[in-house]
Amino acid sequence: MEIGLNTALLIHIGALFYIVAFLIRDELRLRLMVLVGSLFYLLYYYLFPEIPLWDAILTTVILAAANLYILFRILLERSMFALSEEEKKLFLAFEGFSPGQFRQVLKIGDWKTAEHPIELTAEDKPLSKLFYVVDGSVQAQKGAHGFTIGTQNFIGEIAFVLKGTPTATVTADPGTLFIEWKSDQMRHLMEKSPAFENAMMALLSRDLADKLATSIQPDIIIA
């Protein structure tokens, strides 16, 4: 009788963890609570009947495995696990982005190194890409005025935001490391997630503000 009461208590404890999980808004804690609740259910299905309820055990194991997979995805999105040192350094520059949002940016971006001068944007010409200078420098030319843009700067951000054409011709110097995104792919991510869009627009605004603040020329050249 005592054993029966103890094993029966397992199902109530498992249900309690499930109820608590449904009251939690944070998805990571919710998943952990569900996982612990599933463990108590498994113990109950194994210990309570004379013959373990293998069908119920199998179903619970499958549900727990699915929950573990989602839990792993959440942890991955909230951590910098598996990022290279170069990617971690870049993440620090993407202020306001969660690790998960940053991984989305990396997924659609192409890392490139200029082996020779490469024209990234052409003044008043259609542009379908957005660039970010990771290391090195680029040369901007607007009419007769020239301007050097260094590391940790976006190129083509005004054309991207306004869906217009670049205001300057920008050329990457040899050896410059930069990331290239297709504008339509980046906009697609922004349309899917308001949080991602807010983080991206805030980052582009800070980039523009920094360029304005550090420029000492009367004619500010922004690509």
MOJO-V789538 format. One record per backbone hydrogen bond with DSSP energy under -0.5 kcal/mol. CO is the residue of the C=O (numbers start at 1). NH is the residue of the N-H. E is the energy in kcal/mol with one decimal. If there is no record, write none. Layout:
co={CO	CO}
nh={NH	NH}
e={E	E}
This chain:
co={1	2	3	4	5	6	7	7	8	8	9	10	11	12	13	14	15	16	17	18	19	20	21	26	27	28	29	30	31	32	33	34	35	36	37	38	39	40	41	42	43	44	45	50	52	53	54	55	56	57	58	59	60	61	62	63	64	65	66	67	68	69	70	71	72	73	74	76	77	80	84	85	86	87	88	89	90	90	91	93	94	98	99	100	101	102	103	104	105	106	110	112	113	114	118	118	121	122	125	128	130	131	132	132	133	133	135	137	138	138	139	140	141	141	142	145	147	149	153	155	156	157	158	159	159	164	166	168	169	170	170	171	172	173	176	176	177	177	178	179	180	181	182	183	184	185	186	187	188	189	193	194	195	196	197	198	199	200	201	202	203	204	205	206	207	208	209	210	211	218	220	222}
nh={5	6	7	8	9	10	10	11	11	12	13	14	15	16	17	18	19	20	21	22	23	23	24	30	31	32	33	34	35	36	37	38	39	40	41	42	43	44	45	46	47	48	53	52	54	57	58	59	60	61	62	63	64	65	66	67	68	69	70	71	72	73	74	75	76	77	78	79	100	83	88	89	90	91	92	93	93	94	94	95	97	102	103	104	105	106	107	108	109	109	180	178	115	175	120	172	170	125	166	183	181	155	134	179	152	153	177	173	140	149	171	147	143	169	145	142	140	138	133	131	160	161	162	163	164	127	124	170	141	120	121	139	118	176	114	178	134	135	112	132	110	130	186	187	188	189	190	191	192	193	197	198	199	200	201	202	203	204	205	206	207	208	209	210	211	212	213	214	215	220	222	167}
e={-2.2	-2.3	-2.8	-2.4	-1.6	-0.7	-0.7	-0.7	-0.5	-0.9	-2.3	-2.7	-2.1	-2.0	-2.1	-1.7	-2.5	-2.6	-2.2	-1.9	-0.7	-1.0	-1.3	-2.3	-2.5	-1.9	-2.5	-2.3	-2.2	-2.4	-2.6	-2.4	-1.6	-1.7	-1.9	-2.4	-2.1	-2.3	-2.8	-1.5	-2.7	-2.5	-2.2	-0.5	-1.8	-2.6	-2.9	-2.3	-2.4	-2.5	-2.2	-2.3	-2.6	-2.5	-2.3	-2.1	-2.4	-2.1	-2.0	-2.3	-2.5	-2.1	-2.3	-2.4	-2.4	-2.2	-1.4	-0.8	-1.6	-1.7	-2.7	-2.0	-1.8	-2.3	-1.4	-0.7	-0.9	-1.1	-0.5	-1.5	-1.8	-2.6	-2.1	-1.5	-1.7	-2.4	-2.2	-1.2	-0.6	-0.9	-2.3	-2.9	-0.7	-4.5	-0.6	-3.3	-1.4	-2.2	-0.9	-2.6	-2.9	-2.4	-0.7	-2.4	-2.4	-0.7	-2.9	-2.3	-0.5	-2.9	-2.7	-2.4	-0.5	-2.7	-2.1	-2.7	-3.9	-2.7	-3.1	-2.4	-1.9	-2.7	-2.7	-0.9	-1.1	-0.5	-2.8	-0.6	-2.8	-2.8	-1.5	-3.2	-1.5	-2.0	-2.6	-0.5	-2.1	-2.1	-3.0	-1.8	-2.3	-2.4	-2.0	-2.6	-1.7	-1.8	-1.8	-2.5	-1.7	-1.5	-2.5	-2.6	-2.1	-2.5	-2.7	-2.1	-1.9	-2.4	-2.2	-2.2	-2.1	-2.2	-2.5	-2.6	-1.9	-2.2	-2.3	-2.1	-1.1	-0.9	-0.7	-0.5}
